[in-house]
Amino acid sequence: MPARRGLFVAPFDALADPRVVGDLAAEAEEAGWEGFFVWDHLQYGDRVAEIADVWTCCAAVAMRTEKLLFGPMVTPLARRRPQVLARQSASLAVLSGGRFVLGLGLGDDWVGEFGAYGDEPDPKVRGRMLDEGLEVLTGLLGGDPVDHDGDHYAARDVRFLPAPEVTIWIGGRFPNAAPLRRASRHDGFFVIGLDGPGDLDRVTADLARHEPRNGFDVVVDLQPDQDPAPWLDAGASWVLTRVGPYDLDLDAVRRLVRAGP
């Protein structure tokens, strides 16, 4: 499949309104973008005052578009309950006709986004929660009976329907090995922290050793002034243009979106 272009949108401040996010997604689809992915945060430091809920934004995107792939990028599973996340994901997949992509990762506590609310602050523990949560989540999304009683989650003799196909991308920082291994078991790797397109050679080589499934996506995000061509040439299947997080101006964002990929 040819490489694809999308937007990676922080729903902050001037964009902290799901109606605005839905409008931007509709404009993005018309302008030729193929994906529209929304940051999932509860807070983002002193420079961000207002934040919109990612799930409400995703519902707005689903309703305002017909072809775009979309989803949260990324949701820290450790602050979600996997059974609730499964219901939300299945409903968004149905609502959008199968265009929903679920981005999952550890999340980052650099502004107290976990500790301030009593959620797990230790990234190693969140990693174990992510792995166990993925087992529960994918089982429920698969529509088969699930019987799980683990260290962090329980799903005792339950079955969820409907069971639409949900694409799962795992986010992680380069060159950490754990998120790459985790991603190789799913549908894609949203890799952040790359210094340049040459780093993708190592990413793709490491992924190959884990034998990911056919159609596996390697996803990167760039600033609007960065040239996507070298990244596409280096093997990225998706290059996302970052919108945010700071000093967002709605008119400027609309110009960027309308200009197309």
Steps between C-alpha positions, in 0.01 A plus 500: 500500500635849416616715790230717648477846654301611800466763771595463868282754677518626858145599606632781715399863557375633163423139400350394837151469354386171343291695250812678377687170482217350295507799264877464455467128428240568231730761345793259523314230312402745228861618471633145447635400841446130573519497880402723792638397839426679827724533806368353825592711804338620820749784546809624320694742715465871563497600131175313428182619673212319326482138383219309326413138572650271237203263478250777438736638235526157337122470485484843334762392244310178427180691436655771283710279271459201269851377409750628757662260742495650848547425866674593825876520471582378750280393791684387815322175571611506864256781579215329316304187581551262208138386497375859472763574236384195304140625499608850394724367224240260362238774493732742319588228251131440430423874490774559241451192287831345605730803484597513868865453604571448869837641600628371833811559710642560846433871515733744674477647850718805432224742608348273764235365269496171689623575851278806544190281463615196693580302186813287474809728468762225453561439126616142562174417673306679225685281249378187675151647516515576129597144409233346720242756393571424134433133564159581649419769244584294192313202639186706552530668160533159340149405609601168658444406866763651729593365841786697653603558859834679512709729714328815374181403314220248511250391235329190625312289246377792287445561131463831317302559182505657249856407408604727213860506381704759690851589386746536791816707480744506790690818577852509641825690513800407290723310578309328783462131421184419701250711301641370171456140615151582624407674176620208287215289639239747376443714190749785514771690686468874559864576570604830657839642590672431167790732420465454125369269228815289526377374837216326320752248361559375853128503580405295195790259553403444863135455403591244235655277766161486672318411176205743516184419309443595137403863453674609821529881519803704605374845599696821566396859567676813377477872549314684221824641356672160474519325163320165518670359189820365670288329765276340242807389305644348820201273548234691694157384390335799668643848548286721722528879514493626857249772591584641843540489788577865575370841389241358266333747268183366338540698177858379458396141569224525240748627241728206573217250477353648182841502329489119500783251534 
